[in-house]
Amino acid sequence: MRCACLVHAMMRIEKPVTVLFDDYGARTLYRDVERVVTPAEMIGTMARFELKPDMLSKKDLSFAIRQFFVGSIHGCGEKYYEAGNPA
């Protein structure tokens, strides 16, 4: 769900925004978002992202849709991100 929230922010912002993403370093599957944005800084297991409007390109929309599906009940939500998940 956190990846979907980050992607949603990328789609909606109209001015630069800082996003703090807790447990990012502890859950490797969260790193899927690095396809579209990389952390500006790691603080322990928390990542700091600096977002700007229009960072998400049209070619990344299928990635965004996947994040919303994975974060939904049909995509198993946060359970998807647990260690050892083969997805």
C-alpha positions as CSV (number, residue, x, y, z in Angstrom):
1,M,0.0,0.0,0.0
2,R,2.9,2.4,0.7
3,C,4.2,2.1,-2.8
4,A,0.7,2.9,-4.2
5,C,0.6,5.9,-1.9
6,L,3.9,7.2,-3.1
7,V,2.9,6.7,-6.8
8,H,-0.4,8.4,-6.1
9,A,1.4,11.4,-4.6
10,M,3.6,11.5,-7.7
11,M,0.5,11.7,-9.9
12,R,-1.3,14.3,-7.9
13,I,1.2,16.9,-6.6
14,E,1.3,20.4,-8.0
15,K,4.4,21.6,-6.2
16,P,7.5,19.8,-4.8
17,V,6.8,17.5,-1.9
18,T,9.0,15.5,0.5
19,V,7.8,12.0,1.3
20,L,9.1,10.0,4.2
21,F,8.7,6.2,3.6
22,D,9.2,4.2,6.8
23,D,10.6,0.6,6.7
24,Y,11.8,1.1,3.1
25,G,15.2,-0.3,3.9
26,A,13.7,-3.3,5.7
27,R,11.4,-4.5,3.0
28,T,13.1,-5.2,-0.3
29,L,10.0,-5.3,-2.4
30,Y,9.3,-1.6,-1.6
31,R,12.3,-0.9,-3.9
32,D,10.0,-1.6,-6.9
33,V,9.3,2.2,-6.7
34,E,12.9,2.8,-7.8
35,R,11.7,2.2,-11.3
36,V,10.2,5.7,-11.2
37,V,11.9,7.5,-8.3
38,T,15.0,6.9,-6.1
39,P,15.4,7.9,-2.5
40,A,17.2,11.2,-1.9
41,E,18.4,9.9,1.4
42,M,18.2,6.8,3.7
43,I,17.9,7.5,7.5
44,G,18.1,4.1,9.1
45,T,15.3,2.1,7.4
46,M,13.4,5.2,6.4
47,A,13.7,6.7,2.9
48,R,13.3,10.3,2.0
49,F,11.9,11.0,-1.4
50,E,11.9,14.5,-3.0
51,L,9.0,14.5,-5.5
52,K,8.4,17.1,-8.2
53,P,5.2,17.5,-10.3
54,D,5.1,15.5,-13.5
55,M,7.8,13.0,-12.5
56,L,5.7,10.1,-13.4
57,S,5.7,9.7,-17.2
58,K,3.0,8.1,-19.4
59,K,5.2,5.1,-20.0
60,D,5.1,4.4,-16.2
61,L,1.4,4.3,-15.9
62,S,1.2,0.5,-16.1
63,F,3.7,0.4,-13.2
64,A,1.4,2.8,-11.3
65,I,-1.7,0.6,-11.9
66,R,0.2,-2.4,-10.7
67,Q,1.0,-0.6,-7.4
68,F,-2.7,0.2,-6.9
69,F,-3.6,-3.4,-7.6
70,V,-1.0,-4.9,-5.2
71,G,-2.1,-2.5,-2.5
72,S,-5.7,-3.6,-2.9
73,I,-7.5,-6.6,-1.3
74,H,-7.2,-8.4,-4.6
75,G,-3.4,-7.9,-4.6
76,C,-3.1,-9.0,-0.9
77,G,-2.2,-5.5,0.4
78,E,0.7,-5.2,2.8
79,K,1.0,-9.0,2.9
80,Y,2.7,-8.8,-0.5
81,Y,5.6,-7.0,1.0
82,E,6.4,-9.6,3.7
83,A,9.8,-11.2,3.5
84,G,9.9,-14.4,1.5
85,N,6.9,-13.6,-0.7
86,P,7.6,-15.1,-4.1
87,A,5.7,-12.4,-6.0
